[in-house]
Amino acid sequence: MSSLDGQAVSPSKLLYLSSSFSQP
């Protein structure tokens, strides 16, 4: 999963990343 690909981080992207990291 390429999260930080140099593009502008959008709110939805942050939400997506948060959900991914919150999983056990």
Biopython code that builds the backbone (N, CA, C, O; Angstrom):
import numpy as np
from Bio.PDB.StructureBuilder import StructureBuilder

atoms = [
    (1, "MET", "N", (0.838, -1.200, 0.000)),
    (1, "MET", "CA", (0.000, 0.000, 0.000)),
    (1, "MET", "C", (0.870, 1.246, 0.000)),
    (1, "MET", "O", (1.620, 1.494, 0.944)),
    (2, "SER", "N", (0.762, 2.031, -1.074)),
    (2, "SER", "CA", (1.548, 3.260, -1.147)),
    (2, "SER", "C", (0.726, 4.421, -0.619)),
    (2, "SER", "O", (-0.112, 4.973, -1.332)),
    (3, "SER", "N", (0.964, 4.786, 0.620)),
    (3, "SER", "CA", (0.161, 5.830, 1.248)),
    (3, "SER", "C", (0.735, 7.206, 0.921)),
    (3, "SER", "O", (0.026, 8.073, 0.410)),
    (4, "LEU", "N", (2.029, 7.405, 1.218)),
    (4, "LEU", "CA", (2.645, 8.705, 0.983)),
    (4, "LEU", "C", (3.387, 8.685, -0.348)),
    (4, "LEU", "O", (4.579, 8.382, -0.405)),
    (5, "ASP", "N", (2.665, 9.010, -1.414)),
    (5, "ASP", "CA", (3.284, 8.983, -2.732)),
    (5, "ASP", "C", (3.631, 10.391, -3.202)),
    (5, "ASP", "O", (3.797, 10.622, -4.399)),
    (6, "GLY", "N", (3.739, 11.324, -2.272)),
    (6, "GLY", "CA", (4.121, 12.680, -2.624)),
    (6, "GLY", "C", (2.954, 13.559, -3.016)),
    (6, "GLY", "O", (3.133, 14.750, -3.271)),
    (7, "GLN", "N", (1.751, 12.986, -3.069)),
    (7, "GLN", "CA", (0.581, 13.777, -3.423)),
    (7, "GLN", "C", (0.043, 14.492, -2.184)),
    (7, "GLN", "O", (0.435, 14.199, -1.055)),
    (8, "ALA", "N", (-0.865, 15.439, -2.429)),
    (8, "ALA", "CA", (-1.478, 16.172, -1.320)),
    (8, "ALA", "C", (-2.347, 15.234, -0.498)),
    (8, "ALA", "O", (-3.170, 14.498, -1.043)),
    (9, "VAL", "N", (-2.161, 15.263, 0.811)),
    (9, "VAL", "CA", (-2.926, 14.381, 1.696)),
    (9, "VAL", "C", (-4.323, 14.965, 1.906)),
    (9, "VAL", "O", (-4.486, 16.036, 2.491)),
    (10, "SER", "N", (-5.317, 14.239, 1.418)),
    (10, "SER", "CA", (-6.700, 14.696, 1.545)),
    (10, "SER", "C", (-7.331, 14.123, 2.801)),
    (10, "SER", "O", (-6.901, 13.076, 3.285)),
    (11, "PRO", "N", (-8.351, 14.797, 3.340)),
    (11, "PRO", "CA", (-9.050, 14.340, 4.553)),
    (11, "PRO", "C", (-9.508, 12.892, 4.448)),
    (11, "PRO", "O", (-9.405, 12.131, 5.410)),
    (12, "SER", "N", (-10.013, 12.515, 3.281)),
    (12, "SER", "CA", (-10.476, 11.139, 3.089)),
    (12, "SER", "C", (-9.310, 10.169, 3.177)),
    (12, "SER", "O", (-9.449, 9.055, 3.683)),
    (13, "LYS", "N", (-8.151, 10.606, 2.675)),
    (13, "LYS", "CA", (-6.968, 9.761, 2.725)),
    (13, "LYS", "C", (-6.545, 9.564, 4.175)),
    (13, "LYS", "O", (-6.180, 8.461, 4.582)),
    (14, "LEU", "N", (-6.596, 10.649, 4.954)),
    (14, "LEU", "CA", (-6.251, 10.554, 6.367)),
    (14, "LEU", "C", (-7.188, 9.593, 7.077)),
    (14, "LEU", "O", (-6.752, 8.784, 7.897)),
    (15, "LEU", "N", (-8.471, 9.680, 6.765)),
    (15, "LEU", "CA", (-9.456, 8.783, 7.365)),
    (15, "LEU", "C", (-9.143, 7.345, 7.003)),
    (15, "LEU", "O", (-9.213, 6.454, 7.850)),
    (16, "TYR", "N", (-8.798, 7.120, 5.751)),
    (16, "TYR", "CA", (-8.479, 5.776, 5.274)),
    (16, "TYR", "C", (-7.257, 5.225, 6.006)),
    (16, "TYR", "O", (-7.244, 4.074, 6.440)),
    (17, "LEU", "N", (-6.238, 6.063, 6.133)),
    (17, "LEU", "CA", (-5.022, 5.647, 6.821)),
    (17, "LEU", "C", (-5.303, 5.360, 8.288)),
    (17, "LEU", "O", (-4.799, 4.381, 8.839)),
    (18, "SER", "N", (-6.101, 6.205, 8.918)),
    (18, "SER", "CA", (-6.437, 6.013, 10.329)),
    (18, "SER", "C", (-7.149, 4.689, 10.537)),
    (18, "SER", "O", (-6.860, 3.965, 11.489)),
    (19, "SER", "N", (-8.080, 4.373, 9.646)),
    (19, "SER", "CA", (-8.823, 3.123, 9.758)),
    (19, "SER", "C", (-7.883, 1.939, 9.598)),
    (19, "SER", "O", (-8.007, 0.938, 10.305)),
    (20, "SER", "N", (-6.941, 2.056, 8.662)),
    (20, "SER", "CA", (-6.010, 0.958, 8.421)),
    (20, "SER", "C", (-5.131, 0.723, 9.646)),
    (20, "SER", "O", (-4.887, -0.416, 10.045)),
    (21, "PHE", "N", (-4.658, 1.834, 10.240)),
    (21, "PHE", "CA", (-3.758, 1.709, 11.392)),
    (21, "PHE", "C", (-4.497, 1.284, 12.644)),
    (21, "PHE", "O", (-3.899, 0.712, 13.556)),
    (22, "SER", "N", (-5.819, 1.563, 12.698)),
    (22, "SER", "CA", (-6.566, 1.221, 13.896)),
    (22, "SER", "C", (-6.915, -0.241, 13.963)),
    (22, "SER", "O", (-7.349, -0.736, 15.003)),
    (23, "GLN", "N", (-6.727, -0.943, 12.850)),
    (23, "GLN", "CA", (-7.024, -2.390, 12.856)),
    (23, "GLN", "C", (-5.949, -3.147, 13.625)),
    (23, "GLN", "O", (-4.774, -2.783, 13.570)),
    (24, "PRO", "N", (-6.342, -4.201, 14.345)),
    (24, "PRO", "CA", (-5.430, -4.982, 15.175)),
    (24, "PRO", "C", (-4.417, -5.778, 14.343)),
    (24, "PRO", "O", (-3.579, -6.486, 14.903)),
]
sb = StructureBuilder()
sb.init_structure("model")
sb.init_model(0)
sb.init_chain("A")
sb.init_seg("    ")
for serial, (resi, resn, name, xyz) in enumerate(atoms, 1):
    if name == "N":
        sb.init_residue(resn, " ", resi, " ")
    sb.init_atom(name, np.array(xyz, "f"), 0.0, 1.0, " ", f" {name:<3s}", serial, name[0])
structure = sb.get_structure()
